[in-house]
C-alpha cells in the first residue's frame, strides 16, 4: 500500500493507526543502527497520536490518518528537540510547532521522529552531521545525498511512508535522486517556512520526500497554503494533477546546460525523452544561458544569508554555552567553536562576501546574476510548459570520496540550484539505473505554482 491507501484503510477502520505505528517503530529500531537516518524516535508521542486517531469517528479522520511521517531535524515540533544535527543546538527543544507540522497534525499524520541531516542544512552528502553520516540504504558504502539525506534514507528503506525535507540548493531533490525516490522543491512561498530553522531565507523551501508519486502530490497539497506568520507566503491556488491534460504539452531541453553530461545519465535522459514523445509530448530545444552560473551564485548568496541568520547562535541568546568563558570575546570563541567545519566555512565565505570592501564584487553581483537566471526561466516558460534535465551530475558516490574535493562536492548542486535561485518548482523522480545498479534521478522544472503539470508529466514516466 502507498500512504494514500493506508490512510483510507485507517479512516474506514480496517486498519488501526496504533498497530501501524508500532510496526514502524520496530522497523526503525531494526534498520536505523545501520543507516543512522533517525536521530530520535518520538515513540511516546507517536503512539499517543495514533491512539487519538483510532478514537476518532471514521468521518472525522484526516487525509493522512495513521500515516507515519518523519521530520528533518531543522523543522520545529513543540516539545521535541530540533538540533539541526549540530552540537550547537543539541538540547534545544522547540517552543512551538512549524506551520507544516500543524498541517500534518490537522490531517492526523503521525510524526514518528526526526531525521539526520547535514549540519544546519549545509552539505550535499549528509557527511557533515555532528552525529555521524547517513548511509544510503541501497549501498551502505555510499552517501544518500544531502542535506535531507536522513529523510530520503528513511523513506527509501521503508522506515516511514513520507518525510519532510528542506531544499535550499537541491537538498530534497539530490537525496531523492541518490535514493531512488520522489522529491519536490515547491515554488518559493507555496509552503510556509514558519518554524523552519533558517539557512538562507530567500532560497529555503520545505517539501515532501516519498516513495510514491501520488503520495508526494498528496503531501504537498496538505503542506501548501498561505500562512500569515510567513511574510513570503503566497496565496497559491490548489493544484490537482489528475485534471491536467498532458497531450500536446511542450518540454524544453536546455542543450547549452547539458554539455559534458555523464554518458549514462544522458542515455537515461534520452530514454525519458523518447518515452514522453511516444505519449504525445512535444520537445523543443531551449536556452538557459545563465543557469550555469547558478552554483557559484548560490554559494555566495546563501553563505551571505547564513552568515546573518546564524549570528543569533552566539551562546547568549541561542545555542551552546561554555560557562568557563572569561569575557565576551572568549565566550564567542568557545561557544561558536561548536559549529562544524562546513558551517564555519560558509559563515566565513558569507561574512567576506558581505564586507564593505567586497560586497559590490560578490554579493551585489550575485544578486544581479540571480535576476538573469530567473529571467532565463521566465522566458523559457513563454515557449514551453516544463523543462527536463538531470537531477544530479552523477549517481551516489562513496562516503569520504569527495571529502578533499570541495569544488566537485559543491557542483553536485549544478542542476538543482537554479530552481532555488529562480524560485520555480522542480520535481526529482527516479528513471533508470547506472552500470553499478544505482538509481538515476531526472528532474522536471515548471513555471511558478505549476506543480500540477510536473506531477502529471512525471506520472507518464512512472515505473
C-alpha positions as CSV (number, residue, x, y, z in Angstrom):
1,X,0.0,0.0,0.0
2,X,1.0,3.6,-0.6
3,X,0.3,6.2,2.1
4,X,-2.9,7.3,0.4
5,X,-4.3,3.7,0.6
6,X,-3.1,3.3,4.2
7,X,-4.9,6.4,5.3
8,X,-8.1,5.3,3.5
9,X,-8.0,2.0,5.4
10,X,-7.4,3.8,8.7
11,X,-10.3,6.2,8.0
12,X,-12.6,3.2,7.3
13,X,-11.4,1.4,10.5
14,X,-10.0,-1.5,8.5
15,X,-6.5,-0.7,9.9
16,X,-5.6,0.6,13.4
17,X,-3.2,3.6,13.5
18,X,-1.6,2.3,16.7
19,X,-0.7,-1.1,15.1
20,X,0.8,0.7,12.1
21,X,2.9,2.9,14.4
22,X,4.1,0.0,16.5
23,X,5.3,-1.8,13.3
24,X,7.1,1.3,12.0
25,X,8.9,1.8,15.3
26,X,10.1,-1.9,15.3
27,X,11.3,-1.4,11.7
28,X,13.2,1.8,12.6
29,X,14.8,0.1,15.6
30,X,15.9,-2.7,13.3
31,X,17.3,-0.7,10.4
32,X,18.4,2.6,11.8
33,X,21.6,1.3,13.6
34,X,22.9,0.5,10.1
35,X,21.7,3.7,8.3
36,X,21.8,6.4,11.0
37,X,18.9,8.1,9.3
38,X,17.0,8.9,12.5
39,X,18.4,10.9,15.4
40,X,15.4,10.3,17.6
41,X,12.2,8.3,17.5
42,X,9.2,10.0,19.1
43,X,7.9,6.8,20.4
44,X,5.6,8.0,23.2
45,X,4.1,11.0,21.4
46,X,3.6,8.9,18.1
47,X,1.7,6.2,19.9
48,X,-0.4,8.8,21.8
49,X,-1.2,10.4,18.4
50,X,-2.1,7.0,16.9
51,X,-4.5,6.2,19.8
52,X,-6.1,9.6,19.4
53,X,-6.7,8.9,15.7
54,X,-8.2,5.5,16.4
55,X,-10.5,7.1,19.0
56,X,-12.0,9.5,16.4
57,X,-15.1,8.6,14.4
58,X,-14.3,7.5,10.9
59,X,-15.8,10.6,9.2
60,X,-13.6,12.9,11.2
61,X,-10.2,11.2,10.5
62,X,-7.9,13.2,8.2
63,X,-6.4,12.6,4.8
64,X,-3.2,11.3,6.3
65,X,-4.8,9.3,9.1
66,X,-2.3,6.8,10.6
67,X,0.5,7.7,8.0
68,X,3.9,7.9,9.6
69,X,5.9,11.0,8.7
70,X,9.5,11.9,9.6
71,X,10.7,15.4,10.1
72,X,14.0,16.7,9.1
73,X,15.8,17.9,12.2
74,X,15.5,21.6,11.3
75,X,11.7,21.7,11.5
76,X,10.2,22.6,14.8
77,X,7.8,20.2,16.7
78,X,6.7,21.6,20.0
79,X,8.3,19.9,23.0
80,X,10.8,17.9,20.8
81,X,14.4,18.6,20.1
82,X,15.3,20.3,16.8
83,X,19.1,20.2,16.8
84,X,19.8,20.9,13.0
85,X,22.3,17.9,13.5
86,X,24.6,20.4,15.4
87,X,26.2,20.3,18.8
88,X,25.2,24.0,18.9
89,X,21.5,23.0,19.3
90,X,21.9,19.5,20.7
91,X,19.5,20.0,23.6
92,X,17.2,22.7,22.1
93,X,13.5,21.9,22.4
94,X,11.1,23.6,20.1
95,X,8.7,26.0,21.9
96,X,6.1,25.9,19.1
97,X,5.0,23.9,16.0
98,X,6.1,24.8,12.5
99,X,3.2,25.6,10.2
100,X,3.8,22.4,8.2
101,X,3.7,20.4,11.5
102,X,0.3,22.0,12.2
103,X,-0.9,20.9,8.8
104,X,0.3,17.3,9.3
105,X,-1.4,17.1,12.7
106,X,-4.6,18.5,11.4
107,X,-4.7,15.7,8.8
108,X,-4.0,13.1,11.5
109,X,-0.5,12.2,10.3
110,X,1.8,10.5,12.9
111,X,5.0,12.4,13.4
112,X,7.3,9.5,14.3
113,X,10.8,11.0,14.6
114,X,13.5,13.5,13.5
115,X,15.9,12.6,10.8
116,X,19.7,13.2,10.4
117,X,20.9,15.9,8.1
118,X,24.0,18.0,7.1
119,X,24.6,20.4,10.0
120,X,22.3,23.5,9.5
121,X,21.4,22.0,6.1
122,X,24.8,22.8,4.7
123,X,26.0,20.0,2.5
124,X,25.4,17.7,-0.4
125,X,26.2,14.3,1.1
126,X,24.9,14.1,4.7
127,X,28.5,13.6,5.9
128,X,28.5,17.0,7.8
129,X,26.2,15.9,10.6
130,X,27.6,16.3,14.1
131,X,26.1,12.9,14.8
132,X,27.7,10.9,12.0
133,X,26.9,10.4,8.3
134,X,23.8,8.8,7.0
135,X,24.2,5.7,4.8
136,X,22.4,5.1,1.5
137,X,20.0,2.1,2.1
138,X,20.8,0.9,-1.5
139,X,24.5,0.7,-0.8
140,X,25.8,1.3,2.7
141,X,29.2,2.4,1.4
142,X,27.6,5.4,-0.4
143,X,26.1,8.7,0.7
144,X,22.3,9.2,0.5
145,X,22.8,12.8,-0.7
146,X,22.3,16.0,1.4
147,X,21.2,17.8,3.3
148,X,17.9,15.9,3.6
149,X,19.7,12.6,3.4
150,X,18.2,11.2,6.6
151,X,14.7,11.9,5.4
152,X,15.5,10.3,2.0
153,X,17.1,7.2,3.6
154,X,14.1,6.8,5.9
155,X,11.7,6.7,3.0
156,X,13.8,4.6,0.7
157,X,14.4,2.0,3.4
158,X,10.7,1.8,4.1
159,X,11.1,3.0,7.7
160,X,8.4,5.6,7.0
161,X,5.7,6.4,4.4
162,X,6.7,10.0,4.0
163,X,9.2,12.5,5.2
164,X,9.7,16.3,5.1
165,X,13.0,17.9,4.0
166,X,14.2,21.4,3.2
167,X,15.7,22.4,-0.1
168,X,18.0,25.4,-0.4
169,X,20.0,24.4,-3.4
170,X,18.8,20.8,-4.1
171,X,18.7,19.3,-0.6
172,X,15.4,17.4,-1.3
173,X,15.9,16.6,-5.0
174,X,19.5,15.3,-4.8
175,X,18.9,12.8,-2.0
176,X,15.7,11.7,-3.8
177,X,17.8,11.0,-6.9
178,X,20.5,9.2,-5.0
179,X,18.0,7.0,-3.1
180,X,15.6,6.3,-6.0
181,X,12.5,8.1,-4.6
182,X,10.4,11.3,-5.4
183,X,11.2,14.7,-4.0
184,X,9.9,18.2,-4.9
185,X,11.1,21.7,-4.2
186,X,7.8,23.7,-4.5
187,X,7.5,27.2,-5.8
188,X,9.1,29.6,-3.3
189,X,6.3,30.8,-1.0
190,X,3.9,28.0,-1.6
191,X,4.8,26.2,1.6
192,X,5.2,28.2,4.8
193,X,8.8,28.4,6.2
194,X,7.5,29.4,9.7
195,X,9.2,27.0,12.1
196,X,12.0,26.1,9.7
197,X,15.4,26.9,11.2
198,X,16.8,29.3,8.6
199,X,19.8,28.6,6.5
200,X,19.3,31.1,3.6
201,X,15.8,32.6,3.8
202,X,15.5,33.7,0.2
203,X,16.1,30.1,-1.0
204,X,14.9,27.7,1.7
205,X,11.8,25.7,1.0
206,X,10.1,22.8,2.8
207,X,8.9,19.9,0.6
208,X,8.0,16.2,0.6
209,X,10.0,13.0,0.0
210,X,8.1,9.9,-0.8
211,X,8.5,6.5,-2.4
212,X,5.3,7.0,-4.4
213,X,4.3,9.9,-6.8
214,X,0.7,10.0,-5.7
215,X,1.8,10.3,-2.1
216,X,4.1,13.2,-3.0
217,X,1.3,15.2,-4.6
218,X,-1.0,14.5,-1.6
219,X,1.6,15.6,0.9
220,X,2.4,18.7,-1.0
221,X,-1.3,19.5,-1.1
222,X,-1.5,19.2,2.6
223,X,1.6,21.4,3.2
224,X,0.7,24.2,0.8
225,X,-1.3,27.3,1.6
226,X,-1.0,30.9,2.7
227,X,0.4,31.5,6.2
228,X,0.1,34.9,7.8
229,X,3.1,34.0,10.0
230,X,5.4,33.9,6.9
231,X,5.8,37.2,5.1
232,X,6.9,35.4,1.9
233,X,4.0,33.0,1.9
234,X,1.9,33.1,-1.2
235,X,-1.8,32.7,-1.9
236,X,-1.3,29.9,-4.4
237,X,-4.2,28.1,-5.9
238,X,-4.9,24.4,-5.0
239,X,-3.4,22.1,-7.6
240,X,-5.0,18.9,-9.0
241,X,-2.6,16.9,-11.1
242,X,-5.3,14.5,-12.2
243,X,-7.0,17.3,-14.1
244,X,-4.0,18.2,-16.2
245,X,-4.2,17.1,-19.9
246,X,-0.7,16.2,-20.9
247,X,-1.1,15.6,-24.7
248,X,0.4,18.4,-26.6
249,X,2.4,19.8,-23.7
250,X,5.8,21.2,-24.6
251,X,9.0,20.3,-22.7
252,X,12.2,22.2,-23.2
253,X,15.7,20.6,-23.3
254,X,18.4,23.1,-22.3
255,X,21.2,21.7,-24.5
256,X,23.6,24.5,-23.6
257,X,23.3,23.5,-20.0
258,X,23.9,19.8,-20.6
259,X,27.4,19.8,-22.1
260,X,29.8,17.1,-20.9
261,X,27.0,15.2,-19.2
262,X,27.7,11.8,-17.8
263,X,27.0,9.4,-20.7
264,X,24.9,7.0,-18.5
265,X,22.7,9.9,-17.3
266,X,22.5,11.3,-20.8
267,X,21.3,7.9,-22.1
268,X,18.5,7.8,-19.4
269,X,17.6,11.4,-20.3
270,X,17.2,10.4,-23.9
271,X,15.1,7.3,-23.0
272,X,12.8,9.5,-20.9
273,X,12.5,11.9,-23.9
274,X,11.6,9.1,-26.2
275,X,9.1,7.7,-23.7
276,X,7.4,11.1,-23.4
277,X,7.4,11.7,-27.1
278,X,5.5,8.5,-27.6
279,X,2.8,9.8,-25.3
280,X,2.2,13.0,-27.2
281,X,4.7,15.3,-25.5
282,X,6.5,17.8,-27.8
283,X,10.1,18.6,-27.2
284,X,11.9,21.8,-28.1
285,X,15.5,22.9,-27.6
286,X,15.7,26.0,-25.3
287,X,18.5,28.1,-24.0
288,X,19.2,28.8,-20.3
289,X,22.4,30.9,-20.9
290,X,22.9,32.0,-17.2
291,X,21.8,28.7,-15.5
292,X,25.4,27.5,-15.5
293,X,26.3,30.3,-13.1
294,X,23.6,29.2,-10.6
295,X,26.0,27.2,-8.4
296,X,28.6,30.0,-7.7
297,X,25.7,32.5,-7.4
298,X,24.0,30.1,-4.9
299,X,27.1,29.7,-2.7
300,X,27.7,33.5,-2.4
301,X,24.1,34.4,-1.7
302,X,23.2,31.6,0.6
303,X,26.5,31.8,2.6
304,X,25.9,35.6,3.0
305,X,22.4,34.9,4.3
306,X,23.7,32.1,6.5
307,X,26.3,34.5,8.0
308,X,23.5,36.7,9.0
309,X,21.0,34.1,10.1
310,X,23.5,32.1,12.2
311,X,24.7,35.1,14.1
312,X,21.9,34.5,16.6
313,X,23.7,31.3,17.8
314,X,26.1,33.2,20.0
315,X,25.7,31.3,23.3
316,X,23.9,34.3,24.8
317,X,20.5,34.1,23.1
318,X,20.6,30.7,21.5
319,X,22.9,27.7,21.2
320,X,25.7,26.1,23.1
321,X,27.1,28.0,26.2
322,X,30.6,27.4,27.6
323,X,30.4,28.6,31.2
324,X,34.2,28.6,31.5
325,X,34.5,31.7,29.3
326,X,36.2,34.6,30.9
327,X,35.0,37.6,28.9
328,X,32.8,38.3,25.8
329,X,35.5,37.6,23.2
330,X,36.4,34.4,25.0
331,X,32.7,33.5,25.1
332,X,32.3,33.9,21.4
333,X,35.4,31.9,20.6
334,X,34.4,29.0,22.8
335,X,30.7,29.0,22.1
336,X,30.8,29.3,18.4
337,X,33.6,26.6,18.2
338,X,30.7,24.1,18.4
339,X,29.8,24.8,14.8
340,X,31.2,22.1,12.4
341,X,33.8,22.9,9.7
342,X,31.4,23.2,6.8
343,X,29.2,25.7,8.8
344,X,32.2,27.7,9.7
345,X,33.4,27.7,6.1
346,X,30.1,29.1,4.9
347,X,29.8,31.7,7.6
348,X,33.3,32.9,6.7
349,X,32.5,33.0,3.0
350,X,29.3,34.9,3.7
351,X,30.9,37.4,6.0
352,X,33.7,38.0,3.4
353,X,31.1,38.5,0.6
354,X,29.1,41.0,2.7
355,X,32.1,43.0,3.9
356,X,32.1,46.6,2.7
357,X,35.3,46.0,0.7
358,X,33.8,43.1,-1.2
359,X,30.0,43.4,-1.2
360,X,29.8,45.0,-4.6
361,X,32.1,42.5,-6.3
362,X,30.5,39.4,-4.8
363,X,27.1,39.8,-3.0
364,X,25.6,42.5,-5.2
365,X,26.9,40.9,-8.4
366,X,25.4,37.6,-7.4
367,X,22.1,39.3,-6.9
368,X,22.3,40.7,-10.4
369,X,23.1,37.2,-11.8
370,X,20.1,35.8,-9.8
371,X,17.8,38.1,-11.7
372,X,19.4,37.0,-15.0
373,X,18.8,33.3,-14.1
374,X,15.2,34.0,-13.1
375,X,14.6,35.8,-16.4
376,X,16.1,32.7,-18.2
377,X,13.2,30.7,-16.8
378,X,10.6,33.4,-17.3
379,X,11.5,33.5,-21.0
380,X,11.7,29.7,-21.3
381,X,8.2,29.2,-19.9
382,X,6.8,31.5,-22.5
383,X,7.9,28.8,-25.0
384,X,7.4,25.5,-23.1
385,X,5.4,24.1,-20.2
386,X,8.3,22.4,-18.4
387,X,12.0,21.8,-18.6
388,X,13.6,18.3,-18.4
389,X,17.1,17.9,-17.1
390,X,19.1,15.6,-14.8
391,X,18.7,15.9,-11.0
392,X,22.5,15.4,-10.4
393,X,25.7,15.2,-12.5
394,X,26.5,11.8,-11.1
395,X,24.9,9.0,-9.1
396,X,25.5,8.4,-5.4
397,X,29.3,8.5,-4.5
398,X,31.1,6.7,-1.8
399,X,31.3,8.1,1.7
400,X,34.5,10.1,2.0
401,X,35.1,10.1,-1.8
402,X,34.8,13.9,-2.2
403,X,36.0,14.9,1.3
404,X,39.1,16.6,-0.2
405,X,37.5,17.8,-3.4
406,X,35.1,20.5,-2.2
407,X,34.6,22.0,-5.7
408,X,33.4,18.7,-7.1
409,X,31.1,18.3,-4.0
410,X,29.7,21.8,-4.4
411,X,29.0,21.1,-8.1
412,X,26.6,18.3,-7.0
413,X,24.1,21.2,-7.0
414,X,24.7,22.1,-10.6
415,X,21.3,21.1,-11.9
416,X,19.3,21.7,-8.7
417,X,20.4,25.2,-7.6
418,X,18.8,27.1,-10.5
419,X,15.3,26.3,-9.1
420,X,16.1,27.9,-5.8
421,X,17.8,30.9,-7.4
422,X,14.8,31.5,-9.7
423,X,12.1,30.4,-7.1
424,X,10.4,27.9,-9.6
425,X,9.3,24.4,-8.7
426,X,11.3,21.3,-9.6
427,X,10.4,17.6,-9.2
428,X,13.0,14.9,-9.0
429,X,11.9,11.4,-9.9
430,X,13.7,8.0,-10.4
431,X,14.1,6.9,-14.0
432,X,16.7,4.1,-14.8
433,X,19.9,3.0,-13.2
434,X,23.6,3.3,-14.0
435,X,26.0,0.4,-14.6
436,X,26.5,-0.1,-10.9
437,X,22.8,-0.5,-10.3
438,X,22.5,2.9,-8.6
439,X,19.3,4.9,-9.4
440,X,19.4,7.9,-11.7
441,X,17.2,10.8,-11.0
442,X,15.8,13.1,-13.6
443,X,14.1,16.5,-12.9
444,X,11.2,18.5,-14.3
445,X,11.2,22.2,-13.8
446,X,7.9,24.1,-14.0
447,X,6.6,27.6,-14.1
448,X,5.6,29.3,-10.9
449,X,2.8,27.5,-9.0
450,X,2.6,24.9,-11.8
451,X,3.4,21.8,-9.7
452,X,0.3,20.0,-11.0
453,X,1.8,19.9,-14.5
454,X,5.1,18.4,-13.2
455,X,3.2,15.6,-11.4
456,X,1.1,14.9,-14.4
457,X,4.2,14.6,-16.7
458,X,6.1,12.5,-14.1
459,X,3.1,10.2,-14.0
460,X,3.7,9.4,-17.7
461,X,7.2,8.1,-16.7
462,X,6.2,6.3,-13.5
463,X,7.6,2.8,-13.4
